[in-house]
């Protein structure tokens, strides 16, 4: 049969297999193109939300700009899990798409198909055996490292990008020049997910280094480096990658989201996660190392052993050990284990990184993902080793068939959860509140939170409702990267507007926490604003006060202003729901002290004086956010009266104290103004863009 015709036939077969697998995984309802997948999984919902807001907006430049999802944080579709390349196509043809369509099912079919095609081509290149290559390709589908990503990060299912790079380099194409191939594959990688870019660059440059050593054709190698980079930068600019700064591209996690040395044999991504093996027990690891999950499966372990047997059996090892593969494995392995090297639950070695290097590596914070090329090289050369070990090729075919069956049997405990969308934690929308939401949907076009952050407290409760109904803008969003300073400024502007009762009549305000609820209830008590507890979140709706039922009023009245008593210290901890904090506060990483964030912040409490005396409020200070030898300054107001100005250069005086008048049993609303807040980013301490001022431990009235 003609090779081209044969490959087309097999591609059709792989497409049919992919349809069947996707249908089994998603189930009938979620397999449908016409309905969103509502889920408890943040990422599944977030990628659909990003796509929804992107498609329903007009075109901007850069083309990936997505300002309506994550209001005011400099967002682009490339910083979400929405698979930008599909999002662009969907936006072009949005007039022909149903209202609640989703692309996840189509994406899974594409990824399964290309995973099968690429792995088939690789193995067939070495063996030239059709059936052997077909069975081998199925092993690449039933590998935990791929299936694990399906319910978590849908864009990261595109492992075929790695495999096609391997195929191109292994095949050593002369028809398609290397600079042309990578001018296509590198831009494609960032239009799927950024993490594929550094992985593909490692593969590309490893083979270029080998080529240079062997052929010394420096002009050709320079061309292969420069032309794809120009193409990459152009696509990155047009798609919106430069919407944020390099500092905002950094994130916490390098050294934490890593690969465990025992990872190839660890059958659970986390110590309480899904069990991927019928035969192997879990190996304890650290919390963040789910990102480096890379269990081979029993079939994969047999392939690893076959690779080792074939290696030691071969006399002329230089024919099999190429510099390019050594470089790929070495670089990817070092990056994946990070600077904190674990074997199981034991830290066996760690080393400090210079701040500039740590900052650069923070861009690839989930470094455990860099084990993927090593994983696939083990499968590729393990399968080839099986083929070479048996001189009788029928025996090699039987061997690879049994390895496939063993692999499926071993990972069957996890596969059971991949039937009919079980692994996606699907939820049913609460229809008991449907009338309420339909009314809100008609009258409000924007839905936002009173405290924007990338991992919002209220995202799980409200995100599926935002997905279902037709809001045009929202800052209740989860993004891979975002402009942290813009986010902080956006929060501060919202605080200013709320404090001055400048609210939009077309905006639903989702209240982030109980402190905000108490404060807003007090502040808007005489305004036409309604408060509703719906789907486990509190909503503030302008113009809806008369629509509050007796039940709504009763629920709201349970949240009274915190009463502060004389000579009692009240600690500011995140889990303490009875703190007198209003708007403008941001907890430290330790969650036991609280920062002033932005220029305006509030304290609200009741205080009944027990004696006739002048009382003093004492705030215990922990730290300041200042430049060396500079002061942080501000003032304090009660009502419209400024009662005290302050300046701090250091913490030689670790209290901020001010006297309060007797308000005769009225609530004390104290406004603190910080003149010159700074972010840790301004001071080059971290990528934290919050505009912070004073870190406060507690409040006490004496």
N, C-alpha and C positions, 0 to 999 in steps of 0.2 A: 504494500500500500504506500502511496505517496506520503512522505513524512509530514508535509503541510496538512494534507487531508486527514491524516491520522491524528495530528494534534488538534485539529478543529473538532473531530468526533469526540476525542477525550475531553476537550473543553466543555462540550455540551453535556457529556456524562457527569463531569465535575459540577456543572451548574445545577443539574437535576439533584445530585447528591446534596449540594448546598441548600437547595430549596427544602429538601426533606429534613435536613438537620435543623435548619432555622425554624421550620414549622414545629418540629418536636420541642425545641427549646422554648419558643415563645408561646406556643399554644395557638388555638384558632383565633381568639380575640385579639391578642397582641400582634399576631402575624399580619393582621389586616393593616393595610396602608392608611386606612381611614380613621383611625382612632389613636389618641395619645396613650402612652403607657403611664398610668398613675402608680407611683411607687413610694416606698419609704427610703429608697436609696437616693441620696442627695444628687449623685452625678447623673443618673438616668433622667431625673426630673429637670435638673439644671440644663442639661444639653438641649432638651426639648424647649425649655423656656427661652434660652438664648436664640435658638432657631426661630421660634415664634415671633419674638420681638424684632429680630433682624428682618424677617420676611415681610412683616406688616409695616415696616418703615420704608421711607423713600431711600433712594440711593444717595450715598455720601461719598466724599473722597477723604481718606482712603476707602476703597470699596468695601472693606470689611468693617468699617466703623459701625458700631452698634450702640448708640448713645441712650437708647430707651431701655436697655437692660443693664442696670447699674448706673442710675442717673448720676451724672457729675463725676465719674471716676475714670474717664478716658478709656472707655472699653472698646474692644474690637472683637469680632466673631472668632478671631484666631486664639483668643485667650479663654475660650470656653471649650466644652467637649462636643461642640455642635458639628464637627467635621466640616471645616470651612469650604472645602471644594464642593461638597454636596449642597451646602447652604447657598453658595453662589448660583448653582444651577437651579435650586428650588426657588430662589428669589426671581430669577429670570422667567420662570414658568408658573409663578404663584397664582395667576389668574385661572390656571387650569387645574389647580390642586384643591382638594376639599378643605374645609375649615380646620378640622382637627387632625390633619394628616401627620404622620411621623415617618422618619426615614430610617429608623433603627433596624427594622426588619430587612429593608433593602440593603442596608450597609452590611448586615451580617451575611446575607447571601453573597454579596460582592467579596467580602473577606474570606469566607469559606472557599469560594471558587478560586480566588487568586492564591490562597494558601495551598490548595491542592495542585493547581497548575504549576506554580513555581517549584514546589517540592518534587513533583513528577518530572519536570524538565531537568532538575539537578541530578536526580538519581538515574534517569534515563541517559543522561550525558555520559555517566560513568559505566553503566551496565548494558545499555542498548537492549534491555529486556522490558517489554511493555507491561506484562502482568506483574513482574517484580517491582517495577517502578510505581504501578498503580497501588499495590498493597503498601508500599513504603510511604506513598503520599498520604494514605489514610492515617498512618502513625503521626504525621505532622498535624493532623486535625485533632487526634485524641491525645494531645499532650497538655498536661495541667497548666503549663506556663501560658498557653493561649486561652484555654477555656476559663481560667481564673479571671481574666480581664473582662469577660463579657458583661457581667452585671455591675462592674465597677466603673471602668473607663472604656466606653465603647470605641472611642477613636483609637485607643491603644491596641485594638484587636488587629490592626493592620500589620501583623508580623511579616506578611508577604513582601513588604518593602525590603526587609533585611534579606529575605530569601532570593528576591530578584537581583539584588546586588551581588549576592554570592553566585548566582547563576551566570550573570554577565561576566564576572571575573573568572569563574571556572571555565566557561565556554570559550573565553578569550576571543570575543567577537572581533571581526575585522570589518564587517558590514557597517556597524554603528560605532563611530569613534567614541572613545571614552569621554571626551569633553562634551559631546552631544548627549550621550546617555545620562551623565550626571547633571547636565544643564536641565534635564527633564526631571530626574528622580529627586534631586535636592529640593527644588521648589515644590514638587508634589508632596514631599515629606512634611514640609511646614504647613501645607494646606490640609494636612490630616492631623498631625500632632507634632509639636516642637521637639519632643524627646527623640523622635526618629532621626532628626538632623544630626546631632553629635554622634549617634551610633553609626550612621551611614558615612559620615566624614572619617571616622576611625577606619572603617572598612576601605574606603576609597584611598586614603593616604597610605595605608599599610601596603596596598598593592602598588601604588605609585613608587614608594620607597624600594620595593623589591624590583620593580621594572627599571628604576634608575640604576640600581646596583648591577643588574644583569646587562643592561643595554647602553647605559650612559648617554641617553638621548635627552639632555636637559631641556632643550627647546620644546620638545613634545611634552615633557612632564610639566613645565611651567604653563603651557597652554592648557593642559588638563586641570591645572589648579585654578587658573585665573578665570577662564571663560565660565565654568559652572558657578563660581562665586558671584560674578556679575549678574548672571541670571537669577541666582538666589536672592541677592540684595534687591533687585528690581521687584521681584514678586513679593518679598517681605515688605517693601515700602508700600506697594499698591494695596496689599491685603490688610495692612494696618499694624504690623509688628512694631513700628516705631511710634505708636500712640503712647507708649510709656517709656520711661527712662531705663537705662541699664541697671540703676539701683533698684528700681521697682521690679525688675526681672529676677532679682535675688529673692530667696525665701529660706525660711528655717527648714532644716532637715538633713543636710549633708552630715554624715556620721551617725545618723539615726535611721533614716529610711534606706538601709543598706542590705547587702547580700551576706548571709551567714555561710561560713565555710562548709557547714553541714547541709546547706540548702538543697543540694541535689537529691538528698535522701530524706529530707524533712517533709512529711506528708500533710502538714497543716501550715497554712500561711500565718496564722496566729495560734496562740496556745488554746484558744477556745473556738477556733474557726472550723470551717468545713473540712471533714476528713477525706483526703484524696487517696487513701490506700486501704485495701482490704488486708494487706499482709504486713505493712510497716506501721510502727507506732510513731506518735508525734515526738519530735525532738524540740525541747523547749528553746525558744529564742526570745529576742527582745520585741517590744511592742511594735516598733516601727518597721521591723524587717519583713512585714507582709509585702512591701514593695519589691523585695528581692526574692519573693517566692518562686521556686524553680525546681519543684519536685519532678524528677525524670519519669516516674512511674516504673513499675517492675520491668516492663518491656524496654523502657529507656535505659534502665540499669544494665540489662542484658546487652544492649547495644554498646554501652560504655565499656563493659567487660570485653566485648568482641573487638572493639577498637584497640584496647590495651594488648590483647592477645595477638592481634594482627601486627601491631607496632613492634612488639618484641620478637615476633616470629620472622619479620622481614629483615633480611641481611643489609640491603642497601637502603638505610633509613632516609638518606638525603632525597630520594625520589618522592617520599611521602611527607616529609617535614619541610614545609615552605616557610620562608621568612615572613611572608604576609600573614599566614595563619598564626604564627608565633606572636607577632606584633598585636594582632587583633585580640587574641586570648589574653596576652599579658596586660595590655592597656585596659581592656574592658574589665578584666578581673580586678585589677588594682583600683579602678574607679568604683566598681560595684561594692567592694568590701569597705571602702572609704578609709578614714584614718582611725576608726575604731573597729578592730578586727575581732569578731566573735566566732567561737566554736560552740554551737549550742547556746546555752545561757551564760557561757563563761567568756569574759573579755580577756583575750590572750595577749593582745598587744594594742597599744595606742600611741599615737605621736601627734604633737601639736602642729598646726598649719599656720604659716604666716598669714596675717589678716588679709592682704591682697589676694592671696591664693584661695583662702577660705571664701572670700567674697565672690571670686570668679566661679568656684565650684558650687556656690549656693544657687547659681542659675540652674544647675542640674541636681537639685537637692535630693530627688528620689533616685539616688545613684544605684540602688539595687537593680534597676531596670537594665543596667549596662551588662548584666550577665546574659542577656538574651542571645547575642551573637555566639557566645561560648556554648550555650545550651544547644543551639541549632547546629553548630559545627560538630558537637558530640553525636547528635542524631545522624547528620549527613555521613560522617566518616564511620560511624558505627554500622550503619546500613551497608555502606560500601565494603566494610570489613567482613560482614556476614557473607556478602556475595563472593569475596575473594577467598575466604577460609574454606569454602566447599568447592572442590573442583567439579563435582557434579552439580550443575546449576538447578536441577530439579530439587536437590536437597536444600540449596540456599533459598529457593522459593518456598518450600515447606517451612523452613526455619523462620523466614520473615513473616509468614502467615501466622505461625504460632506466637511469635513475638507480638504481633498486632492483637491477637486474641487475649494474650496474657495482659497486655497493656489495658485493654478495655475492661477485663475482669478486675484488675487491680484498682482502677480508678472508679469502679462502679458505685462505691458509696457516695461519691460526689456527683456522678452522672445522674443518679436518681433525683437529685435536687434540681437538675437542669431540664426537667420535663415540665412542660405546660407553665412556664414562667415562674415556677416556684422560687428560683434563685433570685428573682428580681424584686422580691418583697412587694408584690403588687398590693394596692389598696383599692377599696371601693370608695368612691366619693360619697360623703354623707348626704344623702338626698333629703333628710329631714330639714336641712337648712337651705334647700334649693330655692324656695320662694324668696328668702332673704337675699341670697346671692344674685338671683336674677334681677331683683330690684336695685341692688347696688351696682350691678353690671350696667344697667340702663343710665344711671345718674352719675357715675364716677368713672373717669378715664385713667386715673393714676392711682397706684397703690404703692405706698412706701412705708418704711419702718422709722421709728423714732431714734434708732441707733444703727446706722449702717456699718456692717463689717462683713468680711467675706464669708465667715462661717457664722451666720446669724442664728441667734437662739430660736427665732420663730420660723426659720426656713422650713423645717419638716412639717409644721402644722399648716402653713399657709400656701406653700409652693404649688401643691396640686390644684388648689382653687384658682390660683393665678393662671395656671396652665389651662384650666377648663374654660375660664371666662375671658372676656374680650377687653382686658385692660391694655392701654396703649404704652404705658411707661411703668417702670418699677425699679426701685433700688434694692429690692429683696432678691439678691443675686449671689451666685457663687462663681468665681472666676479663677482661672489658673494664675493670672497675674493682673494687677491693676495699679493705678496711680494712687499710692497710699496718701500722699500729701493732699491730692485733690479730694480724696475720701474724707480726710480730716477737716478740710475747709468746708466741704459740703455738709458735714455733721454740724459744724459750728454755725453755718448760715441757717440751718434748720432750727437750731436752738434759739438763735436770735429771733427768727420768725415766730416760733411758738411762744417765746417769752413776751413778744410784743403783739401777740394775737393776730399775726399776719398768716392766715391759713387759706389754702385754696379750696374753693367749694366743690371742685371736681376731683379731690384727692381723699382717698381712704388712708388714714394713719394707723398702722399696725403698731401697737405699743409693745416695746421690746421687753420691759421688765416691770415689776411691781412698783419700784420707786418712781418710774416714769408715770405709771398709772395714778399713784397718789398725787403726784405733783400736778399732772394735767387735769385731774378731777378738781383739785382746788383752784387752779388757775382759770378754768373755763366753767366754773360753777354757775356763773350768771350769763353765760353765752348759749346761743342756740347750737349746741354740740351734743351729739348722742354717743353713749358708750355701750358697746355690745360685746358680750363674751360668746364668740362663735368659733366652733372647731378648735377649742382650747387656746384661743388667743383673744386678746382684747383689742377691739377696733374703736377708733374715734372718728365719727362721721359728722362733718359740718352740715348743719341744717336738719339734723335727724333727732333732735332732743325730744320732740313730741311723738316720735315713733318708738321710744323706749317703753317697754312693757313694765308692769309691776315687778316681774321677775328680774328684768334687767336692772331696775333701780335697786332692788333688794341685793343683788349680787354686787353691784358697785358700792353700796353702802357698807359692805363688809371691810372695805379697804380705807381705813381711817388714817389720818395723819399721825405719824409716829410721835409718841410722847417721850420727851427727854426729862429725866429727873435730876435733881441737884446732886452733884458730887458722885455721879456714876459715869464711868467711862464706856463709851459706845464704840466698839471696834468696827472699822470699815472692812468687812470681808465680803467676798462675792456671794457666799451662801447665806449670809445674814439678811433675811428679807425685811428686817425691821431696822433699817438704817434711814436717817433723815436726808438722804441724797435726792436731789432733783435731776435736772439736766446738766450735761457738761462734765461727766466723770467717766474715767476709763480705768479699769482695774489693771494692776501690775500682773506680770506673768505668774507671780506667786499667789495672786488672788487674795492676799490678806491686807493689802494697802491699796489706796486708790489715788490715781493721778487727776489733777485738774487738766482738762483737755480743752484747748481753745481759749477764747477771751472771756466767755461768760459761763458761769456755773451757779448753781443754786443749792441752798440747803433749806429744807422745810420741816418744821417741827412744832409741836405744842409744848409749852412750858408754863407750869403754874408755880409762881414764886411762893415759897413757904415762909419767907421772912421779908421784912422791909429793908432791903439793901440793894445796892447796885451789883448786878450779876455780870460775870465775865464768861464769855465763850472761849474755850481753849482748844485749839486744834493742834494735835501732836504731829510735828513734821518729821519726815523720814529722809527725804532727799529733794534736791533741786535740779531742774534741767536748765543749766546756764553754761555759757562759755567761760573759760578761765578768766578770773579777775573782772567779771561783769556781774551786774545785779539783775535779779528778777524783781519786778515791781508790780504794784496793783493797788486796788482799793476795795473797800467793803461798803455795801449799801443795805439799809433796811428801809423798805418802801422806796421813796425817791430821794432819801437823805443819805449822803455819804458820811459814814461815821468814822472811817479810819483809812489811812493810806499806809502802805507797807513797802519795804525794800529788804531783800535778802541777798547777800553776797556769798554767804556760807551758812552752815548750821550751828554757828556758835550759840545762837539762841534757837532752840529746836521747838519753839511754840509760836503759833500765831494767835494772839489774844486780842479780844475787843469786847467792849462793854455793850450790853443790850438794855434797852428801856423796858419798862413794864407795860406790856400791851394789853393788860386786863383781859386775860384769857383768850386773846385772839392768836391765831397761828403766827409764828415767826417765819417770814420768808426772807432769807438772807441771800443777797446776790454778791458774789465774789467776782471781781474783774481782774484778769491777768493782762498786763500791757504787752508783754513780750514773750509769749510762749515759743518754745523751740522743739524741734523733733530730734530724736536720736540720729536720724538721717542727716540733719543739718550739722550735727557734731561728728558725723562719720563714725558713730558708735555701732550702728546697725542699720538695716534697711527699714526700720520702723518709721513711718511718716507721720505719726500722730503728733500734733502740736501740744506738747506737755509743759507743765509749769512746776507744780509742787506736788510731791508725793506725801499723802496724809494718812496717818495710822488710825486716828480716832478723834472723837469729839467729846468734850466734857464741859459742863456748866458749873462754875464754882463761885 
